Amino acid sequence: MLITLINYDEKSDNNKIKVAILDSGISQDNKELNKLIVKEYNAIKPHEKLADEFNHGTAVAGIIALNVDSNIGNHAKMDIYSVKVLDKDGYGNVKALTKAINWCIKEKVKIINISAGVQYGTDDLYHAVQKAVNNGIIIISAAGNNYGLSVDYPAKYKGVISINTIDQNHKVPDFSADGKIDYAMPGVNLKSINNNNKISYFTGTSFSTAYATRVVATIIANQQGVTNYYNIKQKLSPFTTKLGTQESKIGQGYFKKIN
């Protein structure tokens, strides 16, 4: 399926969407992004700051919340909740991820973006995810750069929107995962901001996931009645067109990048 570009209608909704970004933190030097951050939480070391030492979370946040790339449409107004779950080497753990999701539930965010994943789930992670879903939180998670292997957790869980990658030619890159995929999004050479406030190009399911979060936030802002995982999938349906049968790679559809 093909899902076309969706733009934010500023007249439709003045309410800001509460978006949590579970990642390596966001650069404190980027003034545009920091104006959007309303709360931060370090799930790895709670008493330390959230500097993005891995140069990942800043780029993810840029795709979600800034107009760096004119090809991906306008974004909704949003408040960002920055949550650190990845260290300076890009490593995280299930315990920190679980703590982060539980924190997001308490903060009553609407969307959780997880541009990361783990190979094995735990009961605690599963229960945190299900509690979030039952509270109407939409979790959008990267399937993983697994080169055809199974989807990472928490993307693999029921109720989580799992995201794979397509390139500019609507082909699935070799690094993409296989299995429980909901949608595939552009994720090859996406333009965003790096830690030095310079424009760079980023590739991987992490950035496809950020693209998806941007689109979902826009749909929520534009349309009434989007309250959970099932509602948002219904709202996406009118924008889709069948293109083939690669369900284990592109799921229910993929979004077209307009050039």
SEGUGU-41157 format. One record per residue (C-alpha): residue in one letter; z negated, x, y negated. Coordinates in pm, whole numbers, plus 32768, in hexadecimal, padded with zeros to 4 digits. Each point is the difference from the previous one (the first is absolute). Example, Ala and Ser with C-alpha at 12.3 -4.5 7.8 and 13.67 -1.06 7.14 Angstrom:
% SEGUGU-41157
a7CF484CE81C2;s804280897EA8;
This chain:
% SEGUGU-41157
m800080008000;l803C80667E99;i7F0B7FB47EEA;t808180247E9F;l7F53808D7ECD;i7EF37F277F61;n7FA380227E91;y7EBB7FA07F5A;d80127ED57F18;e7F0880467EE7;k7FF77E8F7FA5;s7F9A7F97815F;d7E9F808A8016;n7F1D80BF7F16;n7EFD804C810D;k7FEA8164807A;i801D80418176;k7EE180CD8090;v80A5811580CC;a7F39810180C6;i80AE8148804E;l7F5F80B08129;d808381637FE9;s7FAF815E7F7F;g7F977F877EA8;i80C57FEB7EBB;s8030811E7F0B;q7F0D7FE47EE0;d810480A07F1D;n80F17EDC8013;k7FA27F227EDB;e80E57EDF8062;l7F697FDD8158;n7E9C803B7F90;k80197EE27F07;l80377F1A812B;i7EDC807F80D2;v7ED17F1C7FE7;k7F2F80938119;e7FFB812E80E8;y7F58804D814A;n7FFA813F80CD;a7FE27F8D816A;i7FF981688080;k7EF980947F18;p7F717EE37F2B;h7F6080E37EFC;e813880CC7FB3;k811B7FB07F0F;l81507F76806D;a80EA81157F92;d814C7FEF80BA;e8000815880A2;f81107FA280F8;n81087F897F05;h80317EBB80BF;g7F307EE47F73;t808880377EA0;a81667FDB8079;v7FA67ECA80C8;a7F557F667ED1;g812C80557F28;i80EC7F4080E3;i7F147ED68006;a7FA17FE97E93;l80EE80C27F1C;n816B7FD27F9B;v8070815D8062;d812A7F8A80CF;s80D27EF37F59;n809F7FAF814F;i7ECD7F578092;g7FC57EE87F07;n7EE27FB07F16;h7E9B7FFB807C;a7EF07EFB7FDB;k7ED680347F1D;m7EEE809580D3;d7EA8809D800F;i7FEE812F80E2;y7EDB804E80E3;s8027816C8064;v7F5D8058814D;k8001815F8090;v8033800E8179;l80CF81428018;d7F8381617FB6;k80B281257F59;d80C68042813F;g80667E968031;y7F0C7FC1811A;g7F217ED0801F;n7F2E7F5C8109;v7FC77EA6808C;k7E9D7FEE7F7A;a806F803A7E98;l811E7F0A8025;t7F137EF78087;k7F0A803A7EE3;a811C7FE57F07;i80777EB18086;n7E9F7F737FFE;w7FD880767E98;c81447F4E7FA3;i7F7D7EBE8099;k7ECA80147F23;e80DA803E7ED0;k80D67ED08056;v814D80AF7FD7;k813E7F41804F;i80D681168095;i7FA0813B80BD;n810B8110800F;i7FCA80FB8119;s810981107FF4;a7F5C80AE8126;g7F9B7FB98165;v7F5280778139;q807A80118167;y7ED67F4D8095;g7F407ED47F82;t7E907FB0802C;d7F3A7EBF801B;d7F6B80397EA8;l815680327F61;y808A7ECD80AF;h7EDE7F267F8D;a801D807F7E9A;v81737FB07FFD;q7FCD7EA58091;k7EE97FB77F08;a80E680657EE3;v811C7F288085;n7F147ED9802F;n7F96802B7E96;g81677FD87F8E;i804181707FBB;i816480728044;i8001815580AA;i814480C67FEF;s7FFC813980D6;a80EE8119805D;a808C7FF9815F;g7FF7817D8000;n80F681228003;n7FF18006817A;y816680528065;g802D7ECE80DA;l7EA17FF4808A;s7F1A7ED47FE6;v7F887F747EB4;d7EBE808C7F6A;y7EBF7F3E7FC8;p7FAB7F2F7F3D;a81717F9F7FDB;k80017FAB8172;y7EF77EF37FDD;k80557E907FEE;g7FEB7F7F7E9D;v8066814B7F62;i815A80247F66;s8090813B809D;i810F80BC7F46;n811380E5807E;t810980C07F3B;i81737FD97FC1;d80DC80ED7F3B;q80FE7FBD7EED;n81057FA28105;h7F167F0480A5;k7FD280E5812B;v7EB1804080A7;p7FA481747FE3;d7FA380C28138;f7E9880287F8A;s7FC17E898000;a7F157F5780F6;d805B7F03810B;g7F4F7EC48072;k7F387F067F35;i80C980077EBC;d7FFE7EE87F00;y80F6808A7F01;a80BE813E7FAD;m800E80727E97;p80B481107F3D;g7F4181428031;v80F381237FE3;n800480BB7EB5;l7F3C7EF97F42;k7FB980687E9B;s7E9580147F90;i7F0080D57F48;n7F5D81378090;n7EAE80997FAA;n809A80C37EE1;n80837EC17F5D;k816280658057;i81027F2680AB;s8036805E816C;y80A47F678131;f7F357F90812C;t805F7FA58165;g7F447F55811B;t7F647EBC8074;s7EE3803C7F09;f80EC7FC67EE0;s80B37EDF80AA;t7EA87F5F8019;a7FC580307E8C;y81537F5F7FBF;a7F967ED780D4;t7EB87FDB7F46;r80B97FFA7EB5;v80E17EE8807E;v7EE47F358099;a7F33801A7EBF;t812C7F817F3E;i802C7ED780E8;i7E8F7FA77FE4;a8015800F7E85;n813E7F2F7FF4;q7FA57EF280FB;q7EDA7F1C803C;g7F637FCC8155;v800981648083;t7EA6801E8096;n802480D3813B;y80D980C380F4;y80AC7EC98085;n804C7F717EA7;i80A0813F7F84;k80E280138131;q806F7E9B7FBD;k804680597E95;l80D48128806D;s80D27F2B80E9;p80EC7F687EF8;f8068815D7F94;t8074806C815A;t8154800F80A6;k803C805B816C;l80A281528035;g7FC48056816C;t7F05801D8117;q7F3F81457FC4;e7EB37F4A7FFB;s7F3881288084;k808180CF7ED9;i802E7F0E7EDD;g7F307ED78071;q80517EBC7F4D;g80D480A37EF9;y803581127F08;f800A800B7E88;k813D80707F57;k7FE3810A7EF6;i80E17F9A7EDF;n80C381237F6D;
